[in-house]
């Protein structure tokens, strides 16, 4: 198994890790391993932002927008 050293860890973070480890009846080292397991264990599905927004506004009935008609693409400028 691999090992890792974490330098320059903030004292407040170390204290919270110690408290969390004690709450779970583990050593700080085991608690850190468990946190890493939880965070990097399985890749998550990518977030579909459009679907999230749609689900939030669906309760309000959505919105009907009048879209302007499309126009033909203009001729690009020439620089010669």
N, C-alpha and C positions, 0 to 999 in steps of 0.2 A: 504494500500500500504506500501511497505517496504521503508526504507530509508538507505542511505549509506553515510559514511564519508570517505573522501580521505585525508590522512595525507601525509606530506612531498612532496607535489606537487611542482615541480620546478617552480620558478617565471616566467621563459620564457613561460612555458606551460600555466600557468594561464593567462598571458598577451595575448597569442595567442587565448585562449578560449574566453577571454573578447572581443577581436577584432572580432572574428568569430561570436559571439553572437550578437554584434552590427550590423554586416553586414546583419544578418538574422532577425534583429528586435526582438530578444529574450533576456531573461535574461541568465546569465551564467549557472544557474541551468537548465533551459529549454534546452539550447544548449547542455549541457552534457547529458541530458536525450535523446535528439534526436540522438546524436552520438552513445550512447549505443544501442538505438533501431536499428539503421542502421547496426551496427556491429554484434549484436547477435540475430537479429530478426529471420532469417530463416537459417537453416543449409544449407551449400553449398554442391554441389556435390563434391566428392573427385576428385582431379586432377589426370588425367591419364597422367603421365609423358611420357610414350612411344608414345601416340597419339600426344602430344604436339611437341615432337621432330620430329616425322614423318611429321607433317604438316609443320614444318619449313623447312625441307630439301626437301620436295616434289617439290618445285619450281626449285631446282637444278638438278632434275632428279633422285634423290636417289643414291644408291650405290649397285653395284653387287659385293658381296664378295664370294670368293671361299672358301668354308669350307673344312677343312681337313676331311678325312674319320674317322669315330669313331673307336676306338680300344676297344677290350674287357676289362672289368674291371679287374684289377690285383687282385690277391689273397691278402687279408689283412695280415699283419705280425702277427705272434703269439709270445706271450711274456711268454711262459711257459718253 
